[in-house]
Amino acid sequence: MDTEVDPTAQASLHTASGARGVVILADALRHVGVGIGTGQVVACQQAVEQLAPADLADRYWAGRATLINDPTHLAVYDRVFRTMASVTTDDPQLPPVPPARSVAEVDAGTDRRAADEHDGDSMAGAVASERERLRRRRFDRATDDELAAIQRMLGHITIAVPRRSSRRTRPGRRGELDLGRTLERALATDGELIDRSWRTRRRRPRRLVVLLDVSGSMATHARALLRFAVAARRSADRDAGRRVEVFAFATRLTRLSDALAARDPDAAIATAADRVVDWDGGTAIGACVDDLVRTWGRRGLLRGAVVVVCSDGLERGDPEQLGVAVARLRRQVHRIVWVNPLAGDPRYAPSQRGMVAALPHVDVFLPGHDLASLEDLARVLADLD
């Protein structure tokens, strides 16, 4: 990790207070390698607004509580904050400088030093704790290393969808009477219908259609959700007869199914990202859903499918158009599942005009802010009737 603060960013926190001071501090921390999401900066600004402007200690703790996720970054944060605030190491307003610790010295689930790093049970517990911590780590607050680990864990998720009855039949122990086979067997018993045969309808997986919002407001979640789509396609490869279609949208609709066919997940995601020309752009959910229905619905791709829409619902277009488009989509598909990363906040209420217009036509509404929520999504897809 870089240890030098960017000289061009060394503006005093005394002269740049409030929201501007938070932005300066966040930029300085990012320069030395600390991963900070936009949501963390907003949370820090909201906390600072509630504090006395001249209270340096309060601003120190507000920044430390909202901008730092990894305990190993505490010493870096302390040094950067003191540099930006132009205070000495032993300044009485601030706490003592915390000692720098490596990742191996910090227990994954807490902020305590491991009792014995070489003990097998302790290491197994640390690995389990680390996995559980990553399962609950919000995508918009995770560091680059944490996001890489989360995406690797996403590769092991198995995504299934409900099955539907096919017109084709097969022999079974119950179901409809198979008159032809029954009469054929009766020839061996002088016409007596002793050994009856039955047939049952085959069960086929429904098509899964994943619609990913890659606009600017979804920047911190889009790649993790795209990795979920890759995992869904890999699960489909192990289940003959099931297809997964993936589309991305911001201001236009882009089909990514072919781009995600590569065996290497990283290469597949890189190819897909290059194909999307409006990544991190604006948002036109209604127009893109309408394009999906008009273009691909007419080709039969949506008929009887389970559609997963991954979007925060922040529509910049006409909300009425979005409501009409989702209603048309609902008439063609089996179920619509809407995954909204903002719903991971317990204070969230779907009050945006886009979400208000779409929700009446949505069958299942779920959060999608961390790995645990995507695991819940996989279970919900498997249990849909």
N, C-alpha and C positions, 0 to 999 in steps of 0.2 A: 504493500500500500504506500502511495506517495505521502511523504511527510511534510512537504513544503506547502505553505499556504500561498495561493495565487497572489502575487504582489499587486495586481490590478484590482483585486477584490478586497484589499485591506482597508475598508472604510470603517470608521469608528462607529460602534453601536450607540455611542452617546449622541452623535449627530444624525444618525439614521435610525430613528425609533419607529415603533409600530410595525405595520405590515412591510415597509421597505427594509427595516432592519432584519426581519425574518427572512426575506428573500436573499439579502446579502449573506447572512449566516448560512443558509441552505446551499447557496452557490459555492461558498468556501468549503463546506463539508464535502460537497460532490467533487470538488477539485482534488481533494486528498483521498478520494476513493470510497466515501461513505454513500451507499445507495439511499436516496430519499425520493419518495413519490410525491406527486402533486397533492394528494389527499393529506399527507403529513404536513406539508407546508401550510395548507388551509387550516388544519387543526391547530397548528402552532400560532398562526395569526389570530384565530379566534380566542386562544388562551391568553395571548399577550394583550388583546384589547380589554380584557377584564382586569388587568394588573395596573399598578401605579407606574407611569412612564419612567420615573427615576429609580425604581427599585431594580437594581442590576441582578440581585440574587433571585428574585421572582422570575425574571426573564431567563436566567440561567436554567432554573428547574423546569420552566415551561418548555424550553427548547429541548432539554434532555429527555423529558417525558414523551414528547411527540415526535422528535426527529431521529431518535436512536432506537433501533430494534435489536441490535447485536451487542451484548455486554462487552465484547472485545473492542468496541468502538468508543467506549466511555472515555478512555484516556485521550483519544484523538479529539473527541468533542470538547473536552475540557481545555486542551491546548489551543484549539481553533477559537473557542469562545473567548478565552483570555486574550488572544492575539487581536481579535476583532474589537474587543472592548477596551484594549490598551490598559490592562491591569497586570500587576505582578503576580508571581506564583503564589506568594503568601498573602494576597489581598484578603482582609478580614471579611469582606462581603461574600466571598465565595468559599465553598468547602475545599478541603485539601485535595490535591491532585490525585485521582485514583490511579493505582498501579496498572501498567499495561499487562494484559494477560492474553495468552494464546487461546485458540479455540479448544485445544486439548485440555486446558486447565479449567474450562468452564463446563459445568454440568449442563446438558442440553435442555433440560426441563426447567432449571432454576438458574440462579446467579451464584451458585456455590461451587467451591473447588471440589473436585472428585477426591474421595478418600484414598483410593488406590487405583491408579491408572492401569496397572498391570493385572488387576483382578478380573478374571473372566466374567463373573456375574455382574460386576460393576460396569464393565464395558458393554455387556449385552443390554443392561438396563439403560445405559446412556444412549445406545443406538435406538432402542425402543422409544425413549423420551424424545430424541431428536426427530424421529419419524412423526410422532404425535404432534410435536411442536410445528413441524412443517405442514402437517395436515390442516392446522388451524391458522397458519400464516396467511394473512390477506395478500392477494397478488399485488395490490397497489402499495403495500408497505414492505415487501420483500426485497432483499438485496439481489444483485445479479447472481451471486452464488446460490442463494436460496431458491431463486426462480429456476435455475438450472437443475437443482436437486428435485424441485417439485415437478418439473417437466419430465424428468426421468421416472419419477414415481407414477406420473400419469400414463406412461407407456405400458404399465402393468395392469391397468384397469380393463376389465372385460365389460363391454357394453352390449346388452341384449335388448331386443324389443319384443312386444307381444306377437303372437302368431295368429294367423287367420286360416279359416277352412278353405281348402282348395277344391276345385271341381273334380280333380282326380281322386280316385279311391285306392285303397289297398286292403288286403285281407286283415281281418281283425277278430277279436273274441266277442265283440258286441257291435251294435250299430244296425245297418240295414241288411236285410236278407239278400244274400248273393244267390239269386235264383239259378243262374247258369251253372255255377259250380255245385250247387246243391243237387240239381238234376243229374249232373255228370257223375256225382258220387252215388246217386241212387241206382245207377245202372248195376253197381256191384251188389246191391241188396234187393234185386228183383223189383225195383221201382218203389221200394219203401223209403220214405224220407226220414231215415234214421240219423244220418250224419249231415247236419245243416251247416252251411257256410255263411259267414257274415263279412261285410265290408264296411270300412269306415273311411271318412274323408281324410285326405292328407292335410297336415298342418304346415303352413309355410310362414316364414318370418315376414313381417311387414317391412316395406322399404322405410329407411330412416333418412330424413332430409334435414341437414343442419344448416341454419342460416345465421352467419356470423356478422355482427356489427364491428367494423374495423375503423370507425370514425375516430376523430381526435379525442372525444370524451371516453372512449373505450380503449385508449392506448395501453393502459397498464394491465388490461385483462385479455386483450385480443389474442396474444400469442399463446397464453395458457389455454384458452378456449379452442384455439386452432389445434393445439396438441391433443385436446380431448377428441376433436374430430378425427385426427390421425389415428388415435386409439380405437375409435369406432370403426374405421375402415379396416384396421388390422384384425379386429374381432370378426368383421364380416368375412374376411378372407378365410378364417377358420370355420365359418358356418356357410357351407355351400348353398347357393340359392338366395342369399341375402345381399342386397346392394345398399351402399351408403352414398348419398349425394351431398356434396358440400358446396355452399355458395357463400361468398363474402360480399358485403355491401357497405358503402358509405353514401356516396351520391349516385352510384350506379351499381348494377348487379354483375358479379363476376363468378363464373362457375370454376371451382377448384378441384373437382373430383379427379380429373386426369392428372393434375399437378401433384396430388397427394398420393399417387400410386407408387412412388419410389419406395424401395425397401428400407432405405435409411430415413428415419423420421426427420432428422435435422435437414437432410437434403430436400425432403418433401416440403418442409415448412419454408425453407429458403426459396424454393421454386415458386411456391404459392404466393409468398410475399412479393416476389418480383412481378408476378402476373397482375397483382392488384394495383392499379395506377392511382387510386384515390385513397390509399391507406393514410390514416390520420387526417382525413379531410373532413368535410361537413357531413351532415346527416339528412338523408331523405328516405326514411323508412317506408313511408306510404308508397312512394313511387317505385321503390325497389321490390316491395312485396307485390305490388300490382304487376310489375314486369315478370316476376316469378310465376304468377298465376296465368298471365296472358301467354307467355312464351312457353314455359315448361309444363304448365297445367294442361294445355291443349295437346301436348304430346303424351299425356297419360302418366307422367312421372309422379304426380302428386296423388293419384287416385288410391285411396286406402292407406296412405302413408302416415307415419308419425313425424310431425315437423317440430323441430327444436329451434326456437328463435332466441339467440343470445344477444341481448341488447339492453341498454339502460333506458330506452324509451324516450330519449331526449330528441324529439322530432323538431327539426327546423322548418319543415314544410307544413302543409296543411293537415292538421290532426284529423279533420273529417275524412280526407282521402285515405289516411291510415286506417281509420275505422272501417271504411267501405272495403278496402283491400283485404284486411284481415277477415272480415265477414265472408268475402268470396273465397278466400283460402280455406276457411273452416268448412264450407260446403263441399269441398273436394277431398279433404283429408280425413283420416280416422281420429286423430287427436292433435292439438296444438299445445306444446309445452313452451312457456316463456321463461327464460333464465335471465334474471336481472341482477348484476353484481351489486347494485345499490341496495337491494333488499337484504344484504348481509348486515346492515346497520339496524339494530332493534328500533331505532327512532324513525326509520324510513316509512313513508306512506306514499303509495302510488298516486300522487297528485298531479304529476306532469300531464299536460294535455294529451300527449301521445299515448301514454299508458292508460289514461282514462278512456280514450277512444278504443283502444285495443282489448282491454281486459274483459269486456263482456263476451268476447268470442274466444277467449283462452280457456283451455280445460285445466291446466296445471300451471301455477305461478311459483317459481322457486328462486332462491338466491344462487349466485355463482361467483362468489368472491374469494373462495379458497378451495383447496383440494378436497376437504371433507364435504363441501356442498356439491362438488361434481361427483363424488362417490354416491351421495344421496340421489343425484340425478340419474346415475346409472341404475340404481335400484328401482327408482320410480318408473323408468322406461321399461324395465323387465316386468313390472307388475301392472302395467296399464291393461285395462280390459277393453 
